[in-house]
Amino acid sequence: IPPIPFTKEELELARDNNQFLILRLDKLPDGTLLTMERMQTLLQGKLKAGPNHKVLYNTDWYANEDFYKKDTHKLSWALVAKETIPNTKSKNYLEQTEELLKYARTITTDDTPFQEALDEAEAEFIQIKPQITPLIASNKESDQQKATNLLSSLKITKLLRHNPSEVLYDILLRLQNNTQDVMTKGEYIWTNTRSSLGYFVNVGYAFSVGVDVYGSRPDFRSDRLGATLSRSV
């Protein structure tokens, strides 16, 4: 188990801002990676929420996707927001990113690695945003793909957003601990990962029928689709 990388001040600030501390394991004792596929196999029918509580809803469309079969998360401690960040629902991906950045500024302490990484990510975002804005506004499929490529490569996207396996891991751990918050409600989290179709993967709506997964263009908006903060070192 790695040492907790956050200072006492960071942990207290995270607690006061309704975040939880989580240890994400990347492998099983036999060395098997904890991919979404492996978590599905491992916990299907074994969740404390009940034997009829499925892990994942219909996996047909993404059964061969890398984010399901190959991608995982690193062994690390993370601070995660329990609720969707204010003003991130009913916004497109670019607008959500702006709100995430604003929120991150309110939960940051000075002279920490996170503060330094956030400064770098914000500077890059300010520089690239003028390229993304007209692409998001366009209805052309090619422009939406270009916007997705630019957004997914941004430091701020990688710094503050979950990848799909992290979302599922966090949801399952919360279910196992019988914790009720956004992770187990009828909302979706927009991740930092693209499917093979070129659009961002959304994970959520974690009811008894299983966690749902779908993909959407970066110009998409929904009152059930928001962003949470996930930060690790």
JOPE-V506882 format. One record per residue. RES is the residue in one letter. SS is DSSP state (alpha for helix, beta for strand, coil for the rest). PHI is phi in whole degrees, -180 to 180 (NA if undefined). Layout:
RES:SS:PHI
RES:SS:PHI
This chain:
I:coil:NA
P:coil:-71
P:coil:-67
I:coil:-68
P:coil:-86
F:coil:-95
T:coil:-75
K:alpha:-59
E:alpha:-64
E:alpha:-64
L:alpha:-67
E:alpha:-66
L:alpha:-66
A:alpha:-63
R:alpha:-60
D:alpha:-67
N:coil:-104
N:coil:62
Q:beta:-111
F:beta:-121
L:beta:-97
I:beta:-137
L:beta:-99
R:beta:-97
L:coil:-92
D:coil:-100
K:beta:-143
L:coil:-86
P:coil:-55
D:coil:-85
G:coil:93
T:coil:-67
L:beta:-70
L:coil:-87
T:coil:-78
M:alpha:-61
E:alpha:-61
R:alpha:-69
M:alpha:-64
Q:alpha:-61
T:alpha:-65
L:alpha:-68
L:alpha:-111
Q:coil:-59
G:coil:80
K:coil:-121
L:coil:-71
K:coil:-66
A:coil:-67
G:coil:136
P:coil:-63
N:coil:-93
H:coil:-83
K:coil:-75
V:coil:-77
L:beta:-126
Y:coil:-72
N:coil:-46
T:coil:-97
D:alpha:-54
W:alpha:-72
Y:alpha:-119
A:coil:-59
N:coil:-110
E:coil:-76
D:alpha:-61
F:alpha:-65
Y:alpha:-94
K:alpha:-93
K:coil:-121
D:coil:-72
T:coil:-140
H:coil:-134
K:coil:-83
L:coil:-67
S:beta:-168
W:beta:-86
A:beta:-141
L:beta:-106
V:beta:-130
A:beta:-72
K:coil:-76
E:coil:-123
T:coil:-62
I:coil:-65
P:coil:-52
N:coil:68
T:coil:-102
K:coil:-83
S:coil:60
K:coil:-129
N:coil:-76
Y:alpha:-64
L:alpha:-66
E:alpha:-64
Q:alpha:-60
T:alpha:-62
E:alpha:-62
E:alpha:-68
L:alpha:-61
L:alpha:-63
K:alpha:-60
Y:alpha:-64
A:alpha:-59
R:alpha:-66
T:alpha:-84
I:coil:-120
T:coil:-111
T:coil:-102
D:coil:-72
D:coil:57
T:coil:-125
P:alpha:-56
F:alpha:-66
Q:alpha:-60
E:alpha:-65
A:alpha:-65
L:alpha:-67
D:alpha:-60
E:alpha:-64
A:alpha:-66
E:alpha:-67
A:alpha:-62
E:alpha:-66
F:alpha:-61
I:alpha:-61
Q:alpha:-72
I:alpha:-90
K:alpha:-52
P:alpha:-60
Q:alpha:-77
I:alpha:-81
T:alpha:-53
P:alpha:-68
L:alpha:-69
I:alpha:-63
A:alpha:-73
S:coil:-79
N:coil:-95
K:coil:-70
E:alpha:-60
S:alpha:-64
D:alpha:-70
Q:alpha:-64
Q:alpha:-66
K:alpha:-63
A:alpha:-62
T:alpha:-61
N:alpha:-61
L:alpha:-67
L:alpha:-64
S:alpha:-68
S:alpha:-88
L:coil:-68
K:alpha:-62
I:alpha:-65
T:alpha:-66
K:alpha:-74
L:alpha:-76
L:alpha:-111
R:coil:-104
H:coil:-69
N:coil:-96
P:alpha:-58
S:alpha:-66
E:alpha:-66
V:alpha:-60
L:alpha:-63
Y:alpha:-58
D:alpha:-64
I:alpha:-61
L:alpha:-65
L:alpha:-66
R:alpha:-67
L:alpha:-64
Q:alpha:-64
N:coil:-95
N:coil:56
T:coil:-96
Q:coil:-103
D:coil:-158
V:alpha:-58
M:alpha:-65
T:alpha:-124
K:coil:-110
G:coil:-85
E:coil:-126
Y:beta:-114
I:beta:-112
W:beta:-83
T:beta:-92
N:beta:-95
T:beta:-116
R:beta:-99
S:coil:-83
S:coil:-66
L:coil:-79
G:coil:98
Y:coil:-119
F:beta:-70
V:beta:-85
N:beta:-113
V:beta:-133
G:beta:161
Y:beta:52
A:beta:-87
F:beta:-97
S:coil:-63
V:coil:-76
G:beta:112
V:beta:-67
D:beta:-95
V:beta:-136
Y:beta:-150
G:beta:-126
S:beta:-151
R:coil:-67
P:coil:-69
D:coil:-90
F:coil:-68
R:coil:-136
S:coil:-158
D:coil:-76
R:coil:-107
L:beta:-115
G:beta:-130
A:coil:-132
T:coil:-115
L:coil:-94
S:beta:-134
R:beta:-130
S:beta:-137
V:coil:-117
